[in-house]
Amino acid sequence: MLKEAAVITRMKNAGKGVRGFREESLKPGTPLQDESVTGMDSMARVEYVVALEEEFKVTISDVDFDGMKTFKEVIDYLRRKGK
């Protein structure tokens, strides 16, 4: 299993090319859908998922991602599934 700190660092790196991504918003309790906090609209969230998939060499299904409400849930998913 990947370490949480390493996952967060890689998630920040993956977000650098995503329109509107606010690195400082990547905190476990931050709601993914809150554009005013994350800076990402729905299209940017799709871009972010693609960037995460590339960074962690995983496929994140729409169903899985739609079920994730906070960055903590994404962190935990990537800790379990990521490479």
RADA-V481606 format. One record per backbone hydrogen bond with DSSP energy under -1.0 kcal/mol. CO is the residue of the C=O (numbers start at 1). NH is the residue of the N-H. Records with the same first field share a line. If there is no record, write none. Layout:
CO=NH / NH
//
This chain:
3=7
4=8
5=9
6=10
7=11
8=12
9=13
10=14
11=15
15=18
18=21
22=25
23=26
25=27
27=30
28=72
30=71
31=34
33=35
34=37 / 38
35=39
38=22
41=45
42=46
43=47
44=48
45=49
46=50
47=51
48=52
49=53
50=54
51=55
52=56
53=58
56=83
61=65
62=66
63=67
65=68
69=32
70=74
71=75
72=76
73=77
74=78
75=79
76=80
77=81
78=82
79=2
//
